[in-house]
Every structure is written in structure tokens, then in C-alpha cells.
Amino acid sequence: MGYAVYQEVNNSDLVWDLEHITQQQRATDFVKRFENKLCVFSPSVKQLYSNYSIFFPEDQQHNMVVLPDPYAFHDTFNHIPADAVQATGLHIVPGDVINREGLYIVITQKDKNVRSIPIPFKEGLRQILKRFQGSDPFLPVLQKGDLREFDTEMPCLHLHRLRLNSLSGLSPLERQGVKNVISEKIMGIYRES
């Protein structure tokens, strides 16, 4: 992917500023592991992308660009209202930064004096999926700003959640399609971890 493709990105939701991240190489290596494995939401155009590339323009050292596949229009979901996507307080972290292997889930505590304890990804996801079933499933997505650091040593991905019951503008078939794609992607990460 070249500079010309980057120039065509008019959607600022797809250009993520990474200047605030101190361990940029570690963070970029980490986020690349999730390319096409989590859907990316753009609130300004109300679209959800399931097929995209992550690009780091050489002339813009502190930016990451999410480039949706322009030929895979069927992998883009339209008319997703911004209020259907909400922050979860859940973060995926790489185990190597906490001297462990694999992926972990960390829940941000509202009380800053309470220490967050990493949970192995598979166990944490199993618990989350049990809690959110039926008409309100757990459907994780990313949006601009979700690549973060807990501290200067730990890159993480904050997860947002798509609320299926807030997609009233979509047909039942479209809602089922969105649910299936997001569910397949998170289960793919589950199987790999």
C-alpha cells in the first residue's frame, strides 16, 4: 500500500494518531496481530469494516491508517449509529509484557486504587460470552483511539461493544449478518490464543 492510497483516506476516523504511545514499535507489532480479526467502526460515516489493512505511512511516523478493502463492499456494514457502539473497559494485552505467554484481558476498574488483574484471554472471553447472551450478545469492535498503553510498557487494545438491539435501522437479516461476522472474528482470536 502506497502513499497514493493513504492520500485517498478522507475519513479521519481511520487515521489513528499514535504520538501518545511511547513504545510505538511494540504497539504497532501488537495491533498488526489483530488486522482483519476485529471489525473497525467509523462513527462519522456510520460504517463497520470487517475487511481492511493496517498501514503505517513512512512520512507520517506517528499515524496508523485503517484502509478498508475497496473491492469488498460486502464486508462493509452501513447505517450503524454511533450510539450503538459503547466503551467496555475491557482491554486485550500481550502476555509477554507481564512475563506470560498468550493474550490476556484486563478490566479497567472505576476505582483507580483497585489493581486490574490480567485474565487469560480464553477464560475471560468465556466469562464475558456467558454474561451476554440472547438478544444482547457481546460483539467487540475497535474504533479510533483504541490502541493505547496502560503504562509505558504495555500496549493494549481497548474494546468497544456493538449493541445489536440498537441497530433498529437495519433489517433482521442485516443485524444477523453483522452479528455473525463479529462473532466469527472474536472466535477466530479465541482459537488462535
Contacts in CASP RR format, 6 or more apart in sequence:
PFRMAT RR
TARGET T0000
AUTHOR 0000-0000-0000
METHOD contacts of the structure
MODEL  1
MGYAVYQEVNNSDLVWDLEHITQQQRATDFVKRFENKLCVFSPSVKQLYS
NYSIFFPEDQQHNMVVLPDPYAFHDTFNHIPADAVQATGLHIVPGDVINR
EGLYIVITQKDKNVRSIPIPFKEGLRQILKRFQGSDPFLPVLQKGDLREF
DTEMPCLHLHRLRLNSLSGLSPLERQGVKNVISEKIMGIYRES
1 53 0 8 1.000
1 55 0 8 1.000
1 67 0 8 1.000
2 55 0 8 1.000
2 57 0 8 1.000
3 57 0 8 1.000
3 59 0 8 1.000
5 55 0 8 1.000
5 67 0 8 1.000
6 55 0 8 1.000
6 57 0 8 1.000
6 60 0 8 1.000
6 65 0 8 1.000
6 67 0 8 1.000
9 15 0 8 1.000
9 65 0 8 1.000
9 67 0 8 1.000
11 42 0 8 1.000
11 44 0 8 1.000
11 45 0 8 1.000
12 44 0 8 1.000
12 144 0 8 1.000
13 41 0 8 1.000
13 42 0 8 1.000
13 43 0 8 1.000
13 44 0 8 1.000
13 45 0 8 1.000
13 143 0 8 1.000
13 144 0 8 1.000
14 40 0 8 1.000
14 42 0 8 1.000
14 65 0 8 1.000
14 66 0 8 1.000
14 67 0 8 1.000
14 68 0 8 1.000
14 144 0 8 1.000
15 63 0 8 1.000
15 64 0 8 1.000
15 65 0 8 1.000
15 66 0 8 1.000
15 144 0 8 1.000
16 63 0 8 1.000
16 64 0 8 1.000
16 65 0 8 1.000
16 66 0 8 1.000
16 144 0 8 1.000
16 145 0 8 1.000
16 147 0 8 1.000
17 62 0 8 1.000
17 63 0 8 1.000
18 24 0 8 1.000
18 27 0 8 1.000
18 28 0 8 1.000
18 62 0 8 1.000
18 63 0 8 1.000
18 64 0 8 1.000
18 147 0 8 1.000
19 62 0 8 1.000
20 149 0 8 1.000
21 27 0 8 1.000
21 147 0 8 1.000
21 148 0 8 1.000
21 149 0 8 1.000
21 155 0 8 1.000
22 149 0 8 1.000
22 152 0 8 1.000
23 149 0 8 1.000
23 152 0 8 1.000
23 153 0 8 1.000
23 155 0 8 1.000
24 61 0 8 1.000
24 62 0 8 1.000
26 97 0 8 1.000
26 155 0 8 1.000
27 147 0 8 1.000
27 149 0 8 1.000
27 155 0 8 1.000
28 56 0 8 1.000
28 64 0 8 1.000
30 94 0 8 1.000
30 147 0 8 1.000
30 155 0 8 1.000
30 156 0 8 1.000
30 157 0 8 1.000
31 54 0 8 1.000
31 64 0 8 1.000
31 147 0 8 1.000
31 155 0 8 1.000
31 157 0 8 1.000
32 54 0 8 1.000
34 92 0 8 1.000
34 142 0 8 1.000
34 157 0 8 1.000
34 189 0 8 1.000
35 52 0 8 1.000
35 53 0 8 1.000
35 54 0 8 1.000
36 50 0 8 1.000
36 51 0 8 1.000
36 52 0 8 1.000
36 53 0 8 1.000
36 185 0 8 1.000
37 185 0 8 1.000
37 188 0 8 1.000
37 189 0 8 1.000
38 140 0 8 1.000
38 141 0 8 1.000
38 142 0 8 1.000
38 157 0 8 1.000
38 159 0 8 1.000
38 185 0 8 1.000
38 186 0 8 1.000
38 189 0 8 1.000
39 48 0 8 1.000
39 49 0 8 1.000
39 50 0 8 1.000
39 141 0 8 1.000
39 142 0 8 1.000
39 162 0 8 1.000
39 181 0 8 1.000
39 182 0 8 1.000
39 185 0 8 1.000
40 48 0 8 1.000
40 49 0 8 1.000
40 52 0 8 1.000
40 66 0 8 1.000
40 141 0 8 1.000
40 142 0 8 1.000
40 143 0 8 1.000
41 47 0 8 1.000
41 48 0 8 1.000
41 49 0 8 1.000
41 80 0 8 1.000
41 85 0 8 1.000
41 141 0 8 1.000
41 142 0 8 1.000
41 143 0 8 1.000
41 160 0 8 1.000
41 162 0 8 1.000
42 48 0 8 1.000
42 49 0 8 1.000
42 143 0 8 1.000
42 144 0 8 1.000
43 82 0 8 1.000
43 85 0 8 1.000
43 143 0 8 1.000
46 78 0 8 1.000
46 79 0 8 1.000
46 80 0 8 1.000
46 81 0 8 1.000
46 82 0 8 1.000
47 68 0 8 1.000
47 76 0 8 1.000
47 77 0 8 1.000
47 78 0 8 1.000
47 80 0 8 1.000
48 76 0 8 1.000
48 77 0 8 1.000
48 80 0 8 1.000
48 141 0 8 1.000
48 162 0 8 1.000
48 178 0 8 1.000
49 66 0 8 1.000
49 68 0 8 1.000
49 75 0 8 1.000
49 76 0 8 1.000
50 75 0 8 1.000
50 76 0 8 1.000
50 77 0 8 1.000
50 181 0 8 1.000
50 182 0 8 1.000
50 185 0 8 1.000
51 68 0 8 1.000
51 69 0 8 1.000
51 72 0 8 1.000
51 75 0 8 1.000
51 76 0 8 1.000
52 66 0 8 1.000
52 67 0 8 1.000
52 68 0 8 1.000
52 69 0 8 1.000
53 66 0 8 1.000
53 67 0 8 1.000
53 69 0 8 1.000
54 64 0 8 1.000
54 65 0 8 1.000
54 66 0 8 1.000
54 67 0 8 1.000
55 64 0 8 1.000
55 65 0 8 1.000
55 66 0 8 1.000
55 67 0 8 1.000
56 63 0 8 1.000
56 64 0 8 1.000
56 65 0 8 1.000
57 63 0 8 1.000
57 65 0 8 1.000
64 147 0 8 1.000
68 75 0 8 1.000
68 76 0 8 1.000
69 75 0 8 1.000
75 181 0 8 1.000
77 170 0 8 1.000
77 174 0 8 1.000
77 177 0 8 1.000
77 178 0 8 1.000
77 181 0 8 1.000
79 169 0 8 1.000
79 170 0 8 1.000
80 162 0 8 1.000
80 167 0 8 1.000
80 170 0 8 1.000
80 178 0 8 1.000
81 166 0 8 1.000
81 167 0 8 1.000
81 169 0 8 1.000
83 166 0 8 1.000
84 162 0 8 1.000
84 163 0 8 1.000
84 166 0 8 1.000
84 167 0 8 1.000
85 141 0 8 1.000
85 143 0 8 1.000
85 160 0 8 1.000
85 161 0 8 1.000
85 162 0 8 1.000
85 163 0 8 1.000
86 160 0 8 1.000
86 161 0 8 1.000
86 163 0 8 1.000
87 158 0 8 1.000
87 160 0 8 1.000
87 161 0 8 1.000
88 140 0 8 1.000
88 158 0 8 1.000
88 159 0 8 1.000
88 160 0 8 1.000
88 161 0 8 1.000
89 107 0 8 1.000
89 108 0 8 1.000
89 158 0 8 1.000
89 159 0 8 1.000
90 105 0 8 1.000
90 106 0 8 1.000
90 107 0 8 1.000
90 108 0 8 1.000
90 128 0 8 1.000
90 140 0 8 1.000
90 158 0 8 1.000
90 159 0 8 1.000
91 105 0 8 1.000
91 106 0 8 1.000
91 107 0 8 1.000
91 108 0 8 1.000
91 148 0 8 1.000
91 150 0 8 1.000
91 156 0 8 1.000
91 157 0 8 1.000
91 158 0 8 1.000
91 159 0 8 1.000
92 103 0 8 1.000
92 104 0 8 1.000
92 105 0 8 1.000
92 121 0 8 1.000
92 156 0 8 1.000
92 157 0 8 1.000
92 159 0 8 1.000
93 103 0 8 1.000
93 104 0 8 1.000
93 105 0 8 1.000
93 106 0 8 1.000
93 118 0 8 1.000
93 150 0 8 1.000
93 154 0 8 1.000
93 155 0 8 1.000
93 156 0 8 1.000
94 102 0 8 1.000
94 103 0 8 1.000
94 104 0 8 1.000
94 154 0 8 1.000
94 155 0 8 1.000
95 101 0 8 1.000
95 102 0 8 1.000
95 103 0 8 1.000
95 104 0 8 1.000
95 118 0 8 1.000
96 102 0 8 1.000
97 153 0 8 1.000
97 154 0 8 1.000
97 155 0 8 1.000
98 104 0 8 1.000
98 118 0 8 1.000
98 154 0 8 1.000
100 118 0 8 1.000
102 120 0 8 1.000
102 121 0 8 1.000
102 193 0 8 1.000
103 120 0 8 1.000
103 121 0 8 1.000
103 189 0 8 1.000
103 193 0 8 1.000
104 118 0 8 1.000
104 119 0 8 1.000
104 120 0 8 1.000
104 121 0 8 1.000
105 118 0 8 1.000
105 119 0 8 1.000
105 120 0 8 1.000
105 121 0 8 1.000
105 124 0 8 1.000
105 125 0 8 1.000
105 128 0 8 1.000
106 116 0 8 1.000
106 117 0 8 1.000
106 118 0 8 1.000
106 119 0 8 1.000
106 150 0 8 1.000
106 156 0 8 1.000
107 116 0 8 1.000
107 119 0 8 1.000
108 116 0 8 1.000
109 115 0 8 1.000
109 116 0 8 1.000
116 150 0 8 1.000
119 127 0 8 1.000
121 189 0 8 1.000
121 190 0 8 1.000
121 193 0 8 1.000
122 190 0 8 1.000
122 193 0 8 1.000
125 186 0 8 1.000
125 190 0 8 1.000
128 138 0 8 1.000
129 137 0 8 1.000
129 138 0 8 1.000
131 138 0 8 1.000
132 138 0 8 1.000
135 164 0 8 1.000
135 165 0 8 1.000
136 163 0 8 1.000
136 164 0 8 1.000
136 165 0 8 1.000
137 164 0 8 1.000
137 179 0 8 1.000
137 183 0 8 1.000
138 161 0 8 1.000
138 186 0 8 1.000
139 161 0 8 1.000
139 162 0 8 1.000
139 163 0 8 1.000
139 164 0 8 1.000
139 178 0 8 1.000
139 179 0 8 1.000
139 182 0 8 1.000
139 183 0 8 1.000
139 186 0 8 1.000
140 159 0 8 1.000
140 160 0 8 1.000
140 161 0 8 1.000
140 162 0 8 1.000
140 182 0 8 1.000
140 186 0 8 1.000
141 159 0 8 1.000
141 160 0 8 1.000
141 161 0 8 1.000
141 162 0 8 1.000
141 182 0 8 1.000
142 157 0 8 1.000
142 158 0 8 1.000
142 159 0 8 1.000
142 160 0 8 1.000
143 160 0 8 1.000
145 158 0 8 1.000
146 157 0 8 1.000
146 158 0 8 1.000
146 159 0 8 1.000
146 160 0 8 1.000
147 155 0 8 1.000
147 156 0 8 1.000
147 157 0 8 1.000
148 155 0 8 1.000
148 156 0 8 1.000
148 157 0 8 1.000
148 158 0 8 1.000
149 155 0 8 1.000
149 156 0 8 1.000
150 156 0 8 1.000
162 178 0 8 1.000
162 182 0 8 1.000
164 175 0 8 1.000
164 178 0 8 1.000
164 179 0 8 1.000
167 174 0 8 1.000
167 175 0 8 1.000
167 178 0 8 1.000
170 178 0 8 1.000
END
